[in-house]
Amino acid sequence: YGDLGCYGSTLNDTPTLDRLAAEGIRFDSFYMASPVCSPSRGAMLTGCYPPRIGFGSFDGLPVLFPGHAIGLSSSEVSLATVLSDAGYRTQMVGKWHCGDQPEFLPTNHGFDHYFGLPYSNDMGRQADTPSFFPEMPPLPLLDDAEVVEQQPDQASLTERYLTEAVRFMRSARDEPFFLYFAHMYVHTPIYVQQRFAEQSRNGAYGAAVASIDWATSVLMHEVESLGLADDTIVIFTSDNGSLGDVPVPVGGDGRPHGGSNRPLRGVKGQTWEGGQRVPAIVRWPARIAPGRVSDEVVSSIDLFPTLAACCGAEVPADRAIDGCDISTVLFDAGVASPR
């Protein structure tokens, strides 16, 4: 929560994200559905609380691990699926973490293409693997469902992700499109390009934040170059809180990691505010007035029905959806959240 300049950080430089907030709406009370990644991401994609989609726990573990025989069921309907049905081209780039077996991958959940890591970047072969981790296979980089590289150079992945994202946006410029870009950063272990490390005032973590900000600048430049800036909804958020900027036991090594949830209590893995209340910025010049700050309580699971409403897609009527349509909150500063 405290990692971005527009949320109070004095350690990390985030000029692009700060500008994104100034050009749209910044939510100060935005909540993920879980303080850890797999249930958080599954909930955001389906608009449902994690237990409703079988993501309450994973064989007794809080997140999915490589080789798990469980994942996001084919019976679930994702945001990508409803947008695809409404005529959108869909692409996912980056961390998936909703199941690594073929039937659980993004291409079986509404995404036309996928390029990225199927789970966290620490779930491969690495030195000093935490003792609670089982033996891991080499970290796989997937193109759709095919492993194209094992143990890729993580410092180069953000740039490779951007190349894939820009290629997709250019190919889809004349059609409606949905790009889900899920960064590897700021998850540990952190490997960064030297240019970001040299400029950081906050170690590797600050360099990773700078890399995310730079990636955002590339994506926004492309949207503007394609003449799509006014009509493109851009959303920036995080899947959970950070490990914190003081030594904590969650990461296993007790060292400070550089992240900040200030002024909130708690860290990743905990249900205090710091574990689940995260930054959220929405920019849509055609509909959202710039420079707004909202303290209305909203959630990541609200993105599913909200984007469906904005994009002319249909929310499935054969199941319970826990998210609320918050489009009126986006458009009108005087409207209270349905929460």
C-alpha positions in Angstrom: 0.0 0.0 0.0 2.9 2.4 0.7 5.1 1.5 -2.3 3.9 4.2 -4.7 4.6 7.9 -4.6 0.9 8.6 -5.0 0.3 6.5 -1.9 2.9 8.2 0.2 6.2 6.5 -0.7 9.4 8.6 -0.4 11.7 5.7 -1.2 10.4 4.6 -4.6 10.2 6.7 -7.7 6.9 6.0 -9.6 6.4 9.0 -11.9 4.3 7.0 -14.5 2.0 5.4 -11.9 1.6 8.8 -10.1 0.6 10.4 -13.4 -1.8 7.5 -14.1 -3.5 8.3 -10.7 -3.6 12.0 -11.5 -5.3 11.2 -14.9 -7.9 8.9 -13.3 -9.2 7.8 -10.0 -7.2 6.5 -7.0 -8.9 4.2 -4.6 -7.7 4.3 -1.0 -10.0 1.5 0.3 -9.6 -1.2 -2.4 -9.4 -4.8 -1.1 -8.2 -8.1 -2.6 -10.2 -11.2 -1.7 -7.2 -12.9 -0.1 -3.8 -11.9 1.3 -2.0 -14.5 -0.8 -1.7 -14.9 -4.6 -3.6 -18.0 -5.9 -6.9 -17.3 -4.1 -6.5 -13.6 -4.8 -6.1 -14.0 -8.5 -8.7 -16.6 -8.9 -11.2 -14.4 -7.1 -10.4 -11.4 -9.2 -10.8 -13.3 -12.5 -14.2 -14.9 -11.5 -15.7 -12.2 -9.3 -16.2 -14.7 -6.5 -14.9 -15.2 -3.0 -12.1 -17.9 -3.1 -14.0 -20.7 -1.3 -16.8 -20.4 -3.8 -14.5 -21.5 -6.6 -12.6 -24.1 -4.6 -9.7 -21.7 -3.8 -10.1 -21.7 0.0 -7.1 -23.9 0.3 -5.1 -26.3 -1.8 -4.6 -29.7 -0.2 -4.0 -27.8 3.0 -1.7 -25.2 1.5 -2.5 -21.5 1.1 -1.4 -21.3 -2.6 -1.0 -23.7 -5.5 2.4 -25.4 -6.0 4.0 -27.0 -9.1 2.3 -30.2 -10.1 -0.8 -29.7 -8.1 -3.7 -31.7 -9.5 -6.1 -28.9 -8.7 -6.6 -25.4 -10.1 -9.3 -23.1 -11.6 -12.0 -25.5 -12.7 -13.2 -25.6 -16.3 -16.7 -25.0 -14.8 -15.7 -21.5 -13.7 -16.3 -18.5 -16.0 -13.5 -16.0 -16.1 -13.5 -12.3 -17.0 -11.6 -13.2 -20.1 -14.3 -15.7 -21.1 -17.1 -13.2 -20.8 -15.1 -10.5 -22.7 -14.1 -13.0 -25.4 -17.8 -13.9 -25.8 -18.5 -10.2 -26.3 -16.1 -10.0 -29.2 -12.8 -9.0 -27.4 -9.4 -10.4 -28.3 -7.7 -11.6 -25.1 -4.1 -12.0 -24.0 -2.5 -12.8 -20.7 1.2 -12.0 -20.0 3.0 -12.9 -16.8 2.2 -14.8 -13.6 -0.9 -17.0 -13.7 -0.9 -19.1 -10.5 -4.3 -20.6 -10.9 -3.1 -24.1 -11.8 -0.2 -25.3 -13.9 -1.8 -28.5 -15.4 -3.1 -28.1 -19.0 -6.8 -27.9 -18.2 -6.2 -25.0 -15.7 -4.1 -22.8 -17.9 -5.2 -19.3 -19.3 -5.9 -20.6 -22.8 -8.6 -22.8 -21.2 -10.1 -19.9 -19.4 -10.9 -17.4 -22.2 -7.5 -16.2 -23.1 -6.6 -16.5 -26.8 -2.9 -16.5 -25.9 -0.6 -16.7 -22.9 3.1 -16.0 -22.3 4.5 -16.2 -18.8 5.2 -18.2 -15.6 2.4 -20.5 -14.5 3.2 -19.8 -10.8 5.4 -17.7 -8.5 9.0 -17.0 -9.6 10.4 -18.6 -6.4 8.9 -22.0 -7.3 11.8 -23.1 -9.4 15.4 -24.1 -8.9 17.2 -21.6 -6.7 19.8 -21.3 -4.0 18.5 -21.0 -0.4 15.1 -22.5 -1.1 13.0 -22.2 2.0 12.8 -25.4 4.0 9.0 -25.6 3.7 9.2 -25.8 -0.1 9.2 -29.3 -1.7 11.7 -30.2 -4.4 10.9 -27.9 -7.4 11.1 -28.6 -11.1 12.9 -26.0 -13.3 10.9 -22.8 -13.5 8.9 -23.1 -16.8 8.3 -20.2 -19.2 5.1 -21.0 -21.2 3.9 -19.9 -24.6 0.3 -20.9 -24.5 0.6 -24.4 -23.0 4.2 -25.2 -24.3 7.3 -24.9 -22.2 9.6 -22.8 -24.3 12.4 -22.2 -21.7 13.4 -23.6 -18.3 14.8 -21.3 -15.6 14.7 -18.1 -17.7 16.8 -15.1 -16.8 14.4 -13.4 -14.5 16.0 -10.0 -14.9 15.1 -10.0 -18.6 11.5 -11.3 -18.2 9.7 -7.9 -17.8 11.2 -6.7 -21.1 10.1 -9.9 -22.8 6.6 -9.6 -21.3 6.4 -6.0 -22.7 7.5 -7.2 -26.1 4.7 -9.7 -26.1 2.1 -7.2 -24.8 3.0 -4.5 -27.3 2.9 -7.0 -30.2 -0.6 -8.1 -29.1 -1.9 -4.5 -28.7 -0.6 -3.6 -32.2 -2.2 -6.7 -33.7 -5.5 -6.0 -32.0 -5.7 -2.2 -32.4 -8.7 -2.3 -34.7 -10.7 -4.5 -32.4 -11.7 -4.4 -28.7 -9.0 -6.2 -26.7 -8.4 -7.2 -23.1 -4.8 -7.5 -21.9 -4.1 -9.0 -18.4 -0.5 -8.1 -17.6 0.6 -9.8 -14.3 4.0 -8.8 -13.2 6.6 -11.1 -11.7 7.7 -8.2 -9.5 7.7 -7.5 -6.5 7.6 -11.1 -5.5 10.8 -12.5 -4.1 13.4 -13.5 -5.2 14.0 -10.2 -7.0 16.3 -10.1 -10.0 16.5 -6.7 -11.8 18.3 -5.0 -14.6 21.4 -3.2 -13.6 20.1 0.2 -14.7 17.3 0.0 -12.2 19.5 -1.3 -9.4 21.9 1.6 -9.9 19.2 4.2 -9.5 17.3 2.7 -6.6 17.2 4.2 -3.1 15.5 1.1 -1.8 17.7 -1.8 -2.9 16.4 -4.5 -5.2 12.8 -3.9 -4.1 12.9 -0.3 -5.2 14.5 -1.3 -8.5 11.6 -3.8 -9.0 9.1 -1.0 -8.3 10.9 1.2 -10.8 10.8 -1.6 -13.4 7.0 -1.9 -13.0 6.7 1.9 -13.4 8.9 1.8 -16.5 6.8 -1.1 -17.9 3.7 1.0 -17.3 5.2 3.9 -19.2 5.9 1.6 -22.2 2.3 0.3 -22.2 0.8 3.8 -21.9 3.0 5.1 -24.7 1.8 2.3 -26.9 -1.9 2.9 -26.1 -1.4 6.6 -26.9 0.6 5.8 -30.1 -2.3 3.6 -31.3 -4.7 6.5 -30.7 -6.6 4.4 -28.1 -5.8 6.3 -24.9 -9.3 7.9 -24.4 -11.2 4.7 -25.0 -9.0 2.3 -23.1 -9.7 1.3 -19.5 -6.4 1.0 -17.6 -6.4 -0.6 -14.2 -3.4 -0.9 -11.9 -3.5 -2.9 -8.7 -1.7 -5.7 -6.7 -2.7 -9.2 -5.7 -1.9 -8.7 -2.0 0.1 -6.7 0.5 3.9 -6.8 0.8 6.1 -8.7 3.2 6.7 -5.3 4.9 9.7 -3.1 5.4 10.7 -4.7 8.8 12.0 -8.2 9.4 9.1 -10.6 9.3 8.8 -14.4 9.4 6.5 -14.8 6.4 9.4 -14.9 3.9 11.3 -17.5 5.9 14.6 -15.6 6.2 13.7 -12.8 8.6 15.3 -10.0 6.5 13.7 -6.7 5.5 12.4 -6.9 1.9 11.9 -3.2 1.2 8.2 -3.2 0.7 5.8 -1.0 2.7 2.2 -1.3 3.7 2.3 1.9 5.6 0.2 3.2 7.3 -1.6 -0.1 7.5 -1.2 -2.9 10.0 -0.1 -6.4 8.9 1.7 -8.0 5.9 1.2 -10.5 3.1 -0.5 -13.7 4.4 -2.4 -11.9 7.1 -5.9 -10.5 7.0 -5.0 -7.2 8.7 -5.4 -4.2 6.4 -1.8 -4.5 5.2 -2.4 -8.0 3.8 -5.4 -7.2 1.6 -5.8 -3.4 1.2 -3.8 -2.5 -1.9 -3.3 0.3 -4.4 -5.9 0.6 -7.2 -5.8 3.1 -10.0 -8.3 3.3 -12.8 -7.9 5.6 -15.9 -10.5 6.0 -18.6 -10.4 9.6 -20.0 -13.6 9.1 -21.9 -15.6 8.4 -18.8 -13.6 9.1 -15.6 -12.8 12.6 -14.5 -9.1 13.1 -13.7 -7.6 13.7 -10.3 -10.2 11.9 -8.3 -9.5 10.2 -5.0 -12.1 7.8 -3.5 -12.3 6.2 -0.1 -15.3 4.2 -1.1 -14.9 0.5 -0.1 -14.5 -1.6 -3.3 -12.9 -4.9 -4.1 -11.1 -6.8 -6.8 -14.0 -9.1 -7.2 -16.0 -6.1 -8.3 -13.9 -5.8 -11.5 -15.7 -8.8 -13.1 -19.2 -7.4 -13.2 -18.0 -3.8 -13.6 -15.9 -4.5 -16.7 -18.6 -6.7 -18.1 -21.1 -3.8 -17.8 -18.7 -1.3 -19.3 -17.7 -3.6 -22.2 -21.2 -4.9 -23.2 -20.5 -8.4 -21.9 -22.9 -10.7 -20.0 -22.3 -11.9 -16.5 -23.3 -15.6 -16.2 -26.8 -15.9 -14.7 -26.4 -19.6 -13.7 -24.2 -19.0 -10.6 -23.7 -16.6 -7.7 -21.2 -13.8 -8.4 -20.0 -12.0 -5.2 -18.7 -8.9 -7.0 -20.7 -5.7 -7.3 -21.0 -3.4 -10.4 -19.1 -0.3 -9.3 -19.3 1.5 -12.6 -21.4 4.3 -11.1 -18.7 4.9 -8.4 -16.1 5.3 -11.2 -18.2 7.8 -13.1 -19.8 9.9 -10.3 -18.0 11.2 -7.3 -21.3 11.6 -5.5 -22.3 7.9 -5.7 -21.6 5.6 -2.7 -20.2 2.1 -3.1 -22.8 -0.7 -3.1 -20.5 -2.1 -0.4 
